[in-house]
Amino acid sequence: MSDDSRDQHRQSASESLLSPAGIGDGELEKVFDRLMVPGVEASDLYFQRRRHEAWFMEDGIIREASSNGDRGVGVRAISGAQTGFAYSDELAVPALLEAASAASAIARAGSSGRHPIPGRRHGHYLYDAADPLASMGADDKVALLQEADTAARGADARVQQVSASLVGVHDTVLIADSDGRLTADYRPLVRLSVQVVAVEGDRRETGMAGGGGRLDYHYFAAAGLAREYAGEAVRRALVNLEAEAAPAGTMPVVLGPGWPGVLLHEAVGHGLEGDFHRKGTSAFAGRRGERVASSLCSVVDDGTLARRRGSLNIDDEGEATACNTLIEEGILTGIMQDRLNAGLMGEQTTGNARRESYAHLPMPRMTNTYMLPGRDEPADIIGSVDHGIYAANFGGGQVDITSGQFVFSASEAYVIEQGRITRPVKGATLIGHGPDVLNRVSMVGHDLALDEGIGTCGKQGQSVPVGVGQPTVKLDALTVGGTQQA
Amino acid sequence: MTEPERTASLDVADKASLTPLIEQALDLARSMGATAAEASVRTSRGLSVRCRQGAPETLEHVRDRGLAITVYRGQRKGSASTSDPSSAAIREAVEAACEMARHTSEDPAAGLPDPTMLAQTPPELDLHHPWSIGAEDAIGMAQRCEAAAAGVDYRVSNCEGAGVVAREGVQAYGNTAGFLDGFATSQHAISCAMLAQDADGMQRDQWFSVARDPDELESVDSVGRRAAERALARLGARRVATGTYPVLFDPSTARSLIGHLVAAVSGRAWYRRASFLLDRLGEPVFAPNMYLTEEPHRRKALGSAPFDAEGVATSSRRLVADGRLEGLVLDSYAARRLGYQTTANAGGVHNLTLAPGEHDFDELVAGMDRGLVVTQLMGQGVNGVTGDYSRGASGFWVEQGRIVHAVEEVTIAGNLATMFRHITAVGADMDSRGTIRTGSVLVDAMTVAGD
């Protein structure tokens, strides 16, 4: 972000969030006076306004549409490893002072000394500040959904049900901290998704597809994406109509490019978040510098990709996001930090502090997590498998960061027999052990792809938008949770 | 901490103070041309503390408010919500909802619930028991909880956090058919997550207690001890050989099976014809002798409500009797789509209870000879359209009716329609910590994938 646009963001965010509430520099100073009692080393105020809308089409009609407005301020006081927090949906000086008193009470439990405040980098300009909700008239939004609906219904006679949703969010955030810094960001986010049910004989299956990012609605219209997502949802449902029972047991697994990168998010990503390292609760704790993956694997978390769903100009502590290398040629090199955990560990923040909203505390979170491309031809990777699974698409996943075990659930998968993809199998959960699994990566394709922009990550009850990606990857052995035993 | 803090039991607005907001929203909707409208308001506040390694880690003051409005213009519907209950914000929300209703389609099933279904004399269900605990006392409780956990065994190596939450709130709903009422609730919890470590590695597990009345919470010592014991029991976990085995779901994981049933008999899944139990009303879906009842008026229970999220009177009913599906889970929209009456499930189910069997958990283990006890499930591998089920699992391996070691990194797979029919026992070990209440559930055969 240039200095000019940074100043502009700050000024316009102040005008829209603070000025109407009569909160000026003097008032902010009073709030910080209230917060910075002896024992409190750092504090911040997170002002936020969120506009959100959702349009929902089902059975060929626009059935529901909603518009939601939310605003408030989160007040945080840090004392050593201790955090006091209060928030208010009233943007007014008395409410702020009350919240400041409540948050600063944490310091009375005693302080463990001042921790260094890591240096600050400037933010980026990765997406337009404009409100995506206003980017298109209501009739055009409706037309996008109708286009998806018509395309899905027209794609195949077996399609019986179609639903489609269009969601837009515009966040305005303004972060003031006890070092006198004031940073702001405008964050657009849009998503279009299509779900179908296809029926053949007595079999019935569902398929889903969608995409989006930190864009406005014209992204979908300009590239004909409503039609594309509809076609993809139908294709997935039809593939699953033909699917046979998936195998059960441990076997070679080839993961397709793009969204299957959810593997990285679960198997290593969460285990490399700084809070779990400071507390020693991650299976990866204390393993920096060690080999945790085959030398073919390099994994980054990159919050700086233009217009990506997981990207941010600044994180939720006002720090510029970065491209952080987590694993370099198999060696664990980096973890993701926020200010609190970095400070306590004597490290620098990596720009990974994120929070669901003003009503939640920030913590280290992923942005866009992906594996760098390798050299193999995707066809050679599949050709190398005698008997195994090719997983092209996934639902979600989950990890137990302490034991390291993780799962992710395939929603579109095929059997590989003698080097060829032969027939589709039903979705199945794949399970593995994070610190081991990437050691079994024996081939990495050159076909890096990022996902389409629909991912949401949950941690301790907080949801934030994220991205994942990877090239085609071969794992020599992974447990496939089907029903068909060899 | 030495000074008194704000307490959790701040005077949450009673329902009388919320009704003017609803009246204002409904009046505005009428004046802007809505033919019908409904609005809900909720407010809650509370205190949440978490301690770790003997010191407070977080102290959070929670305070939420919100108003939601839905307007109808004939059969067109639009919705909006705001976190700001000021008059200006309410007006803005009503305007936004009216604007949305200009762009949605005519939907013959849209509208308010049938007025005859609305709650006339909602029962008082004893759901509001504020807990006037201060931050200092809550921190003390969390510290004692962690200390009790840490004292169980030297292998209890680390703590993820011990927490105490006190929360209360009030919600109200009104519509232009003349309904306007609300009720206050409270919900408090003690939780603890511990790590245990030995030469093989680290394991984590947790325990919690939740109740409307703080006097009904389990003691902090007990919560801490159970968290530690559960983490210790997980040490030495390993995989088992791929095969077909009986699977005993403990009550916390059995709850999710009932959750899948609810999703499969919910109105939206049926009118979209996207359920593996489609058109099975009246037919056997569970093993015989199984009964699933909904008990919305159970006093103090976590899932109780005098009326649902659209003002419809709740009442007790059976969803499953002798294994047969007797009822669906409907709000008034889905009911109209399907030609049924609403079952008062707008907003969810209310104390669904799977009738317990005679045997406790240990007796069920003893009776299964060889198989898997599941205590944790991972991932979302459940297809509600086909019933195909494949999830990550951890728990314990049973040989000759006895637990012999902990299990991790396996999957269990099957089809829910078959699994439901093959439930051969429900335990007497009822877990009431949620809106679905069940004991352990034994499924006689599932595919376990491991080595």
Interface residues (C-beta under 8 A of the other chain):
Chain A: E58 I61 I62 R63 E64 A65 S66 S67 N68 G69 D70 R71 G72 A81 Q82 T83 G84 F85 A86 Y87 S88 D89 E90 A99 A102 A103 A105 I106 R108 A109 A138 D139 K141 V142 Q160 Q161 S163 V197 V199 R203 R204 E205 T206 A246 A248 G249 T250 K279 G280 T281 A283 A359 L361 G395 G396 G397 Q398 V399 D400 T402 S403 G404 Q405 F406 V407 F408 S409 K426 G427 A428 T429 I431 G432 H433 T479 V480 G481 G482 T483 Q485
Chain B: M1 T2 E3 E5 R6 R52 A55 P56 E57 T58 L59 E60 H61 V62 R63 D64 R65 K77 G78 S79 A80 S81 T82 S83 D84 A89 E92 A93 A96 A97 E99 M100 A101 R102 H103 T104 S105 E106 D107 A110 A135 I139 N158 E160 L195 G201 M202 Q203 R204 R234 A237 R239 T242 G243 T244 R272 R273 A274 L278 Q376 M378 G379 Q380 G381 N383 V385 T386 D388 S390 R391 G392 S394 E408 E409 V410 T411 I412 A413 G414 N415 T447 V448 A449 G450 D451
